[in-house]
Amino acid sequence: MASHIHDRAVGTLTRELSRIVSQEVRDPAVVAIRVSKVELSQDKRNAHVLVAFWDPKDGEEPGREPLEALERATPFIRKSLGRSLRMRHVPELRFSYDLAEQHTSRIETLLKGIRDESKKGLGVLFAAIALQAAGTAEVSALERLESSAAIMGSEFRIACYAPTKKVAAGAVTAAFDEVRRVDALLSNYKQDSELSRVNREASRGEVQVSEELAALLDRCLSYSRASEGAFDITVGALVKAWGFYGGEGKMPRPWTLWWARRHTGYQHLLVDQAKGTVRFTRSGLQLDPGGIGKGYAVDRAIAALREYGVETALVSSGASSIYALGAPPDNADGWNLDVRGADANDSEFMTVTLKNESLSTSGSYEKFFDKDGTRYGHILDPRTGQPALGMTAVSVIGPNAIDTEAWSTALFVNGAKWARKHGVPEGRVLLCPEGEACGWLAQE
C-alpha cells in the first residue's frame, strides 16, 4: 500500500513539475528543458528532479545555465506546487541533468528499464531491438526523441521519429497528455474520475457517462462474453478483498470473500450506448480497469502520435503492453524484439517482429504473495473469486493494445486447454503453462 501511494505521489509530482517548468517558468534558459524523471524521498521531504533537453546537440555536454535558471526559479516552482497540489509541505527540490536521456544510444536506454523489469521475473523480455542508435543518422534523416513519464502507477515510455525535433517534442507531449487524460477518465484511485463516479452512483440508477466511457465499457462486456467470463471489469470488490487494491495482497477472510463474490459479475453491468448510460443491477459492484486501462492508454498515445504525422514509434506502459508503430529506419520489416517466458533466467527465447502491432503480457510474477508454500497472484478468476492457477505467463500479439491486454488476462485465467481450443479473435499467442516450456499457440 505504502509503495503504491509513494508511486502515485511521484507521478503527480512529475506531472505538475513538467507543467510548471514548461508553462510557468519564464526564464529563456529553461525553454528547451523538460522534466524526465523525479526521485522522491520516502518521507517526501526531498525531490531529485532530473531534466533533459528537447533538442540536445550530439556530442555537446549540457551547460550549467539551465540548471542555474531552475535553481533561481526554485522558490517560485515550490510555491506553484503548493498551490496546484494543495500541499502543506512542499519537498525541497534539487535539479540535475538526466545523463541517460542525453546519451547517444537512447533507444537502448529507453528499453533498459523494460529489460531490468524482466530480471525480476517478467514474462516477456523486450531486448535486442533491431534499431541501434549509433549510425541511425546515416540511414535516415528523421529526428529521434525518447522520453518517459510516471502515469497510471507505471512508467510510460515513448521513442519516436519525426521530421524535426520540434515536431517530435510536440508529438511526445501530446501523447503523454492523452495518457493522463485516459488516467483521469478510468482511474479507480482518483475520486474525481468518471469511472469512480460510476462506481459511486450506478447502483442507485442510470448514470449518464461520456460516449467514450460507454463505448469502452460495452467493449469490456464483449470481452467477457467471448471469454466466458474470464475477463471481467467488475472485479473491483474481489481485488480489494484479496488486498491487491493499492497493496501487495493478503488472504481474505471467508466472509469478505463471500461478499466480494456476490458483488462481482459482468451480468450485473448494463451499458446503453444509445442513451449513454451505465447502471448496476446489484449494489456493491465495483469496476476495476486493471485489465484494459494501460492497453487503452497505449492505443490513445499512438493515436496522438499519428495526429502529429509520426509514423515510427515505440510506446510501452511499464512491461504490460507495448505498441510498435511502423518500422525503424534501418529495418523495413518492423521492430525486432526477443520474447521469453516467465523465467528470466531461461536462455530460450524467440524473436518476434512487430509492425503496427501490440504485445501484451499477463503473468503471476507481476504482483503476488506467498502463504503456506502457495503463491497467490493478482490475476483473479471472477467466476471462482480465487487467483487464477495453471499459467505462469501469457503473451498476446495483435493490432490493438486494448485487445491484446484484455485477451492476455482472459487466456491466463482460462488456462492452456481453453486457449488451445478457442484462441483469440485476431493475433498470436505465447502460452507458458506452469511446469511446461513456453510455446506459441496452435489451436486444436
Phi, psi and omega in degrees: 000312182297321180297318181293319179298319179297317179298320179295320178297319178297316180299315180296316180296319179298315181298314183290321177296320178299316181294314183295315181296320184278332188246333188249333178281118189267357183296125181304333182291346184257358185303318184268009184263142174226151177279123181257332183197149176232130176249111185256129178296155183299328179274001176064019180270337183226142178227126175264114185257116178266131182235158179216168179271142169292325188225067181288150176267127183303132175083354182259126179287138179294141181273178182276342188302313179298320179295319178296322178296320178293322178297319177297325184274358185304314178302318178296317182297317180295322178294319179295320177299313180301321181288313186286325182259359180055047182266130175280329180235100180276132181295151171293141185249135173231124184257141172205167182282142172274091186295331178297322179294328183274351183293151185293327180271069190282328179298318178296322177296319179303317185270352181299320179299323179291320179294321179298319178297326180298327180295340178275358177116021181289150186284338181233132178253115177269099181219174176055045174301133184299329180288124172251129185299318180293126178092356181297325182299335179285339184268325187214149178271000180293145177271143183249139177215135176233146179201165179219159179207143178274108182218146177059033180067021182215171178258107176276134180233141180226131169236128182218159175243137180212165181300325180222160177296327180296317178295317180298317180297317178296320181293315180295318178299316179296322180294316178294323177299322180292321177297318178296324178295318178297320178299318179294336179278316193253345187298131173264009172261341178263117184293339181265008178286159180293322180294321177296323177296320177298316179301326181281325194248341190289343176285341183267351181154185182294137178245124177287129182230169178292157178301323181297311182293321178299316179295321181293316179293325177295324177295321177299321177296325178293322175297319181297315180294317182292331182262009180059037175088002179291323171265131183205116181285352182270022184276010185307316181295322179292317180301319179291321181298323181273003175077016181267356176278098181075011181219182182265000177103152177197160178289128179280153172289148183307317182293321179298317180293320178300314181296317181296320179295322179292340182247035175227143176146120182297339179296341181267005178254119180247125180239126177245098182294325180298319180271343183071042182233157176227140179214144173260134177269358177223128180293152180090354177296140181224124178278137177230117186275012185303332182274351182220345189301309183291323178297317178296321179295321177298316178299318180292324176297318177298319179298320179295319178297319180295324179297333177272005179085007178287129181245354181223119182196161174229125181234130179228148174247090189061231177240013183277320179218142177219139179238132178253110180267126178063211182221145179295159187303331184256014178210096185295341182284336180137196181266122179271126179228144175269130183245127176242171175278197187287336180277106183294343179272355180289125182279348180280130177207168178226150181261131175243149177247120181251133176215113186055045180219160177244153173229125178235149182227137170241135182211152181286350182276347187295312179207126184198171170217153180252138177212125178054040176081003180246138178264129179247113182268168185278350179274111188258146173273111184299337185278332179254340184079005183252157172302139180292138182240160173104341180238147173262321179198153173223130175241138180233132176249132180196184186284340183225141182291326180295321178292313182294324179292316180296318183284332175296322176292312183299317181289326176299316181291316184284336176089172188295318183298314179295318182298319181293332180276323188251325181064204177237156181304323183204124177134184180246151185227132172250118182256137176233082178290153179298132178077006181232159177287149177289148179201154178289143186289131170239111185294144178282000000 
